[in-house]
Amino acid sequence: MTGSARPWDLALKRLFDVTLATAGLVGSAPLWGLAALAIKLEDGGPVFFGQERWGQHGRRMRVLKFRTMITNANPAGVTVQATKGDPRITRVGRVLRATAFDEIPQLLNIWKGEMSFVGPRVLPINERQGREESGDVPDEKIPGFHERLRVQPGLTGIAQIYAPRDVPRRHKFRYDLFYIRRQSFLLDLRLILLSFWITFRGAWERREGKF
């Protein structure tokens, strides 16, 4: 059994993921062209940003996002997480981030079974954290990292909804571990509804409370 989830919870979770991902891909299709056009018109750079990320049990997976930063925003081989007022984020990127529309291409990963709608955030490989007490450290050196790989990563989750954006990653991992212990289909539904509300309000980029 994965984490503390019961088998029927996992079966419902997968059925719900496939159904909602399919509906999301079909429903958002007309907006993909608008997002691509806006990104191109702003700076002429690529529409998508591709990245290798950590999947369940440490497997690597390829994720696409609508590009929200200037091209070559990160040092070679290293991902530096965005901060408040980050000058690397484009004007179009700020809108995409506030509504989480930059994440929409990850519906393809959910549809393929590499991700779920709810779970710990899917972390970039070789991302550096400068807000940890021990300084600039990779995610895999932060306590709780390996435990959270027991379940599928998610598009949304407890940490994304409730944790302030700028708290140290180790604090966010505690939210993830709480989810792994308490996960259920009903909890997933609650977190998805809250995520829709945050998206509707365009509040994903708020540094503190999103409600």
SVG drawing of the C-alpha trace seen along z (x, -y; Angstrom):
<svg xmlns="http://www.w3.org/2000/svg" viewBox="-15 -43 41 45">
<polyline fill="none" stroke="black" stroke-width="0.4" points="0.0,0.0 1.3,-3.5 1.6,-5.7 -1.5,-5.2 -4.1,-5.3 -6.5,-2.4 -6.7,-0.5 -10.1,-1.8 -8.9,-5.3 -6.1,-4.8 -8.4,-3.4 -10.8,-6.3 -7.9,-8.7 -6.6,-7.3 -10.1,-7.2 -10.7,-10.8 -7.2,-11.9 -7.8,-10.4 -11.4,-11.9 -10.4,-15.4 -7.2,-15.5 -9.1,-14.6 -11.7,-17.2 -9.1,-19.8 -7.1,-19.1 -10.1,-19.4 -11.6,-22.4 -8.3,-24.4 -7.3,-23.7 -8.5,-27.0 -6.5,-28.9 -3.3,-27.2 -3.1,-29.2 -3.8,-32.5 -1.1,-31.7 1.4,-30.7 0.7,-33.9 1.1,-36.1 4.4,-34.5 5.7,-34.9 4.6,-38.5 6.3,-39.5 9.9,-38.4 9.9,-36.0 11.3,-33.2 10.1,-29.6 6.5,-28.9 7.3,-26.0 9.8,-25.3 10.9,-21.7 12.4,-20.3 13.4,-17.0 11.6,-16.4 11.4,-13.8 8.7,-11.3 7.4,-8.6 10.1,-6.3 12.8,-8.6 12.0,-8.0 12.8,-10.9 10.1,-12.4 9.9,-15.2 7.5,-18.1 6.4,-20.9 5.2,-24.3 4.3,-27.5 7.4,-29.6 7.0,-32.4 10.6,-33.5 13.1,-35.1 15.1,-32.6 18.2,-31.1 16.8,-32.3 18.8,-29.6 22.5,-28.7 23.4,-25.7 22.2,-22.5 20.8,-24.3 17.2,-25.5 16.9,-28.6 13.4,-28.9 11.6,-32.2 11.4,-34.8 9.1,-37.8 9.5,-40.4 11.9,-38.1 13.1,-40.1 13.3,-36.9 9.5,-36.6 8.0,-38.2 4.8,-40.2 2.9,-37.4 4.5,-35.0 3.1,-36.8 -0.4,-36.4 0.2,-32.7 1.6,-32.1 -1.1,-33.9 -3.8,-31.7 -1.5,-28.6 -2.2,-28.3 1.5,-27.8 1.0,-24.4 -1.7,-23.2 0.6,-21.2 1.3,-18.9 -2.2,-17.5 -0.4,-15.4 1.7,-13.9 -1.4,-13.2 -3.1,-11.5 -0.1,-9.3 0.0,-8.3 3.2,-10.0 1.5,-12.5 -1.8,-13.0 -3.9,-16.1 -3.1,-16.0 0.2,-15.2 3.6,-16.7 4.8,-19.2 6.8,-17.7 10.3,-19.0 12.8,-20.0 16.0,-17.9 18.9,-19.8 16.9,-22.7 18.7,-24.8 17.2,-26.2 18.7,-29.5 16.2,-29.9 17.3,-27.0 19.2,-27.6 22.1,-25.6 22.4,-27.8 22.2,-26.9 21.3,-23.2 19.8,-20.8 16.3,-19.5 17.5,-15.9 19.5,-17.0 16.5,-18.5 14.8,-16.2 11.6,-14.6 12.7,-14.6 12.9,-10.9 9.8,-10.1 7.7,-12.3 8.8,-10.3 6.7,-7.4 3.6,-8.8 2.9,-10.3 3.7,-14.0 0.8,-16.3 -0.3,-19.4 -1.7,-20.8 -1.4,-19.8 -1.6,-20.8 1.8,-22.7 0.9,-24.6 -2.4,-25.7 -1.6,-26.4 2.1,-27.0 3.4,-30.6 5.5,-30.6 8.7,-31.8 9.0,-29.5 12.0,-27.1 11.4,-24.0 11.8,-21.8 8.6,-23.3 6.8,-22.6 8.0,-19.0 6.2,-18.7 2.9,-19.5 3.7,-16.9 4.4,-14.2 1.1,-15.1 -0.7,-14.5 1.0,-11.1 -0.2,-10.0 -3.7,-11.3 -4.3,-10.9 -7.8,-9.8 -10.1,-10.5 -12.2,-12.9 -9.2,-14.9 -8.1,-15.1 -11.5,-16.4 -11.3,-19.1 -7.9,-20.2 -8.9,-20.3 -12.0,-22.5 -9.7,-24.9 -7.3,-25.0 -10.1,-25.9 -11.1,-28.7 -7.5,-30.1 -7.2,-29.9 -10.5,-31.7 -9.2,-34.5 -5.8,-34.6 -4.1,-34.2 -1.4,-31.6 1.4,-34.1 0.4,-35.6 3.3,-35.2 1.1,-34.6 -2.5,-33.5 -4.3,-32.6 -7.8,-32.9"/>
</svg>
